[in-house]
Amino acid sequence: MRARELVEPFPVVTTETDAMDAARAMAAERRPGLIVCTQDGHPFTVLPGSQVLRFLIPTYVQDDPGLARALDEQASDELCRKLERSKVGDLLPRRKDLDDLPVVDGDATALEVAAVMARMHSPLVAVVVDDKVVGAVTVNRLLDYLLPPTAPR
Amino acid sequence: MRARELVEPFPVVTTETDAMDAARAMAAERRPGLIVCTQDGHPFTVLPGSQVLRFLIPTYVQDDPGLARALDEQASDELCRKLERSKVGDLLPRRKDLDDLPVVDGDATALEVAAVMARMHSPLVAVVVDDKVVGAVTVNRLLDYLLPPTAPR
């Protein structure tokens, strides 16, 4: 089984996409993340939902989540409004964390996809065919395929 | 908004649950992970899908995913059968990675949940009320709540 047979359509954004639109799309479609491409269509990385939160929540609160209790709803609204002034590129971790991309060729085997996902702790891997992102393989789809069928009891 | 109002029912397994059953449940229900409790019902950790793959795929293949191409379907089946002889506890990273648990009290605020998720890079956080796991808050549910409604254009 090859990546191109396991692929599902997946929303693709660019580093220039409005960050609020991207976060809303992820939440509304119940996606584990989004595929991020450069403006010329090359896969750049995968943006998981928790990374959006890492952008929104100040580091000192991440380090000590109990501090969040001191912040009221208004502070919460203000934090989220950071997304309105941002682009997807702003949400991404700094370049040093981006050495590896969770991207495979359409001809990658299921095990190769699994190895990339495992290595990157990623819930999805973008699939590229003819230099174009055609969708993603999710960890659930992959497990569905890899696990042996239930034996009759 | 408190964690207990954002919580969704979520499958809970224990460290003694059959690993194959747990992985199948995660894949079939399209969950981003499972809540793992100890046998006496205390929350232990969250098991994300990519961690199942980290258990299945040999480290040398994770380090160089191209090597996976040399493995045939039979090798793939054999790797997956590791799950048949394992329990959920075997899938978890070693203890040193478990210092923090993605767990909050039912009274935690939405921002506190967000801070825990951000800190742990976790797509879900288990919610505990009266010393019992009552479900989880997912990153998508939380973003849905936190993001301001779309302004009319």
Boltz contact constraints between the chains, C-beta under 6 A:
constraints:
  - contact:
      token1: [A, 23]
      token2: [B, 143]
      max_distance: 6.0
  - contact:
      token1: [A, 23]
      token2: [B, 147]
      max_distance: 6.0
  - contact:
      token1: [A, 24]
      token2: [B, 147]
      max_distance: 6.0
  - contact:
      token1: [A, 27]
      token2: [B, 140]
      max_distance: 6.0
  - contact:
      token1: [A, 27]
      token2: [B, 143]
      max_distance: 6.0
  - contact:
      token1: [A, 27]
      token2: [B, 144]
      max_distance: 6.0
  - contact:
      token1: [A, 30]
      token2: [B, 140]
      max_distance: 6.0
  - contact:
      token1: [A, 32]
      token2: [B, 32]
      max_distance: 6.0
  - contact:
      token1: [A, 49]
      token2: [B, 123]
      max_distance: 6.0
  - contact:
      token1: [A, 49]
      token2: [B, 139]
      max_distance: 6.0
  - contact:
      token1: [A, 50]
      token2: [B, 117]
      max_distance: 6.0
  - contact:
      token1: [A, 50]
      token2: [B, 118]
      max_distance: 6.0
  - contact:
      token1: [A, 50]
      token2: [B, 121]
      max_distance: 6.0
  - contact:
      token1: [A, 50]
      token2: [B, 139]
      max_distance: 6.0
  - contact:
      token1: [A, 53]
      token2: [B, 114]
      max_distance: 6.0
  - contact:
      token1: [A, 53]
      token2: [B, 117]
      max_distance: 6.0
  - contact:
      token1: [A, 53]
      token2: [B, 118]
      max_distance: 6.0
  - contact:
      token1: [A, 54]
      token2: [B, 118]
      max_distance: 6.0
  - contact:
      token1: [A, 57]
      token2: [B, 114]
      max_distance: 6.0
  - contact:
      token1: [A, 57]
      token2: [B, 115]
      max_distance: 6.0
  - contact:
      token1: [A, 57]
      token2: [B, 118]
      max_distance: 6.0
  - contact:
      token1: [A, 61]
      token2: [B, 115]
      max_distance: 6.0
  - contact:
      token1: [A, 62]
      token2: [B, 115]
      max_distance: 6.0
  - contact:
      token1: [A, 62]
      token2: [B, 118]
      max_distance: 6.0
  - contact:
      token1: [A, 62]
      token2: [B, 119]
      max_distance: 6.0
  - contact:
      token1: [A, 65]
      token2: [B, 112]
      max_distance: 6.0
  - contact:
      token1: [A, 65]
      token2: [B, 115]
      max_distance: 6.0
  - contact:
      token1: [A, 65]
      token2: [B, 116]
      max_distance: 6.0
  - contact:
      token1: [A, 68]
      token2: [B, 109]
      max_distance: 6.0
  - contact:
      token1: [A, 68]
      token2: [B, 111]
      max_distance: 6.0
  - contact:
      token1: [A, 68]
      token2: [B, 112]
      max_distance: 6.0
  - contact:
      token1: [A, 68]
      token2: [B, 115]
      max_distance: 6.0
  - contact:
      token1: [A, 69]
      token2: [B, 109]
      max_distance: 6.0
  - contact:
      token1: [A, 69]
      token2: [B, 112]
      max_distance: 6.0
  - contact:
      token1: [A, 71]
      token2: [B, 111]
      max_distance: 6.0
  - contact:
      token1: [A, 76]
      token2: [B, 111]
      max_distance: 6.0
  - contact:
      token1: [A, 80]
      token2: [B, 146]
      max_distance: 6.0
  - contact:
      token1: [A, 80]
      token2: [B, 147]
      max_distance: 6.0
  - contact:
      token1: [A, 109]
      token2: [B, 68]
      max_distance: 6.0
  - contact:
      token1: [A, 109]
      token2: [B, 69]
      max_distance: 6.0
  - contact:
      token1: [A, 111]
      token2: [B, 68]
      max_distance: 6.0
  - contact:
      token1: [A, 111]
      token2: [B, 71]
      max_distance: 6.0
  - contact:
      token1: [A, 111]
      token2: [B, 76]
      max_distance: 6.0
  - contact:
      token1: [A, 112]
      token2: [B, 65]
      max_distance: 6.0
  - contact:
      token1: [A, 112]
      token2: [B, 68]
      max_distance: 6.0
  - contact:
      token1: [A, 112]
      token2: [B, 69]
      max_distance: 6.0
  - contact:
      token1: [A, 114]
      token2: [B, 53]
      max_distance: 6.0
  - contact:
      token1: [A, 114]
      token2: [B, 57]
      max_distance: 6.0
  - contact:
      token1: [A, 115]
      token2: [B, 57]
      max_distance: 6.0
  - contact:
      token1: [A, 115]
      token2: [B, 61]
      max_distance: 6.0
  - contact:
      token1: [A, 115]
      token2: [B, 62]
      max_distance: 6.0
  - contact:
      token1: [A, 115]
      token2: [B, 65]
      max_distance: 6.0
  - contact:
      token1: [A, 115]
      token2: [B, 68]
      max_distance: 6.0
  - contact:
      token1: [A, 116]
      token2: [B, 65]
      max_distance: 6.0
  - contact:
      token1: [A, 117]
      token2: [B, 50]
      max_distance: 6.0
  - contact:
      token1: [A, 117]
      token2: [B, 53]
      max_distance: 6.0
  - contact:
      token1: [A, 118]
      token2: [B, 50]
      max_distance: 6.0
  - contact:
      token1: [A, 118]
      token2: [B, 53]
      max_distance: 6.0
  - contact:
      token1: [A, 118]
      token2: [B, 54]
      max_distance: 6.0
  - contact:
      token1: [A, 118]
      token2: [B, 57]
      max_distance: 6.0
  - contact:
      token1: [A, 118]
      token2: [B, 62]
      max_distance: 6.0
  - contact:
      token1: [A, 119]
      token2: [B, 62]
      max_distance: 6.0
  - contact:
      token1: [A, 121]
      token2: [B, 50]
      max_distance: 6.0
  - contact:
      token1: [A, 123]
      token2: [B, 49]
      max_distance: 6.0
  - contact:
      token1: [A, 139]
      token2: [B, 49]
      max_distance: 6.0
  - contact:
      token1: [A, 139]
      token2: [B, 50]
      max_distance: 6.0
  - contact:
      token1: [A, 140]
      token2: [B, 27]
      max_distance: 6.0
  - contact:
      token1: [A, 140]
      token2: [B, 30]
      max_distance: 6.0
  - contact:
      token1: [A, 143]
      token2: [B, 23]
      max_distance: 6.0
  - contact:
      token1: [A, 143]
      token2: [B, 27]
      max_distance: 6.0
  - contact:
      token1: [A, 144]
      token2: [B, 27]
      max_distance: 6.0
  - contact:
      token1: [A, 146]
      token2: [B, 80]
      max_distance: 6.0
  - contact:
      token1: [A, 147]
      token2: [B, 23]
      max_distance: 6.0
  - contact:
      token1: [A, 147]
      token2: [B, 24]
      max_distance: 6.0
  - contact:
      token1: [A, 147]
      token2: [B, 80]
      max_distance: 6.0
